[in-house]
Amino acid sequence: MSDILLHLLPHVLASLLYTALGIHFWQTRWRETRQPLLTLPMQPWERAAIFGALAVQGIGLYAGLFSAGGMRFSFSFALSLMLWLAVLIYWLESFRSRMDGLQPMVLPLAALAALAPALFPQLREVANANAWGFQLHFLTAMLAYSLFTLSALHAVFMGFAERKLHQRAVTRSLTSLPPILTMEALLFRMILVAFCLLTAALVSGVMFSEALFGKAMAFDHKTLFAFASWGIFAALLVGRRVYGWRGRVALRWTLAGFMVLLLAYIGSRFVAEVLLGRL
C-alpha cells in the first residue's frame, strides 16, 4: 500500500501545484479589480514555480511508464503526458513570445490531467517499446497531441478575445492577453508544426506496423479518427494559405480537428479501459 501511495504522490503533488498556480494567475491576471488595466509579465519566480510543477509531474510520469523495466501505458498517462508536454512547450515558448494571460486556463487543465494517473492507475505493457520505429511513432504522436492541445486552447482564447472586442468590453482578462494578430500568428505556427508531427506519426505507424506487430496497420476507429483529424488540419492550412481563412472560421476548424484527434487515442482508450475494463 505504501508503494502505491509513493507512486501516486508526484501526480497528486503536481496537480496541487498546478491548481495553486492557476488560482494565483487568475487572481493576478484575470480577476477584476479597481487597479489600472496593466499587463503584468510573467515573473522569474512564476517561471520557476511552473518548472517545479513540471519536474514533479515528470518524475511521476517516468516512474509510472518505465519503472517496471519495460514500458507501460494507459489513457490516463497519455492524457497526463500530453498536458505535461503542452505546458512544457508553453513554458519554453513564453521565453520567445508573449504568452501572458494564458495561464489561468492552461494550468487548471494541467492540474486535472496530472491527477488522472492517480485516479486511473491501471497500466498495460507496451510491446516493442525498445524498437526505434515505435519510439519515433510514439514521440511524434505525443508531441503532435500536445501542440494541438495548445492550439485548441489558443483558439478558445482568441474566440474569447474577439467576442470581448466586438462587445467593446475592456476587461482585465482581455488586456492580459497578447494582441489578436500575435495570437493568430502563434496559432498557425503551432498548427503547422503539429501537422508535420502528426504526418510523421501516421507515416511511421503505417511503415513500421508490420515490422513491429507482424501485421499491416488496421484501419480501426482509432486510425480513422487520426486520419480524419489530419484531413481537417490539412484543409485548414490550405484554406489559410489559399483563401486567407482567419477569425472564427479558423477557430472552428482548429477545435473540430482537435476534438476528432482527441477521440483517436484518448477517447478510444478511455472507453476500453474505464467503461469496458479492458487493458
Secondary structure by P-SEA (a helix, b strand, c coil): caaaaaaaaaaaaaaaaaaaaaaaaaaacccccccccccccccaaaaaaaaaaaaaaaaaaaaaccccccccccaaaaaaaaaaaaaaaaaaaaaccccccccccaaaaaaaaaaccccccbbbbbcccccaaaaaaaaaaaaaaaaaaaaaaaaaaaaaaaaaaaaccccccccccccaaaaaaaaaaaaaaaaaaaaaaaaaaaacccccccccccccaaaaaaaaaaaaaaaaaaaaaccccccaaaaaaaaaaaaaaaaccaaaaaaaccccccc
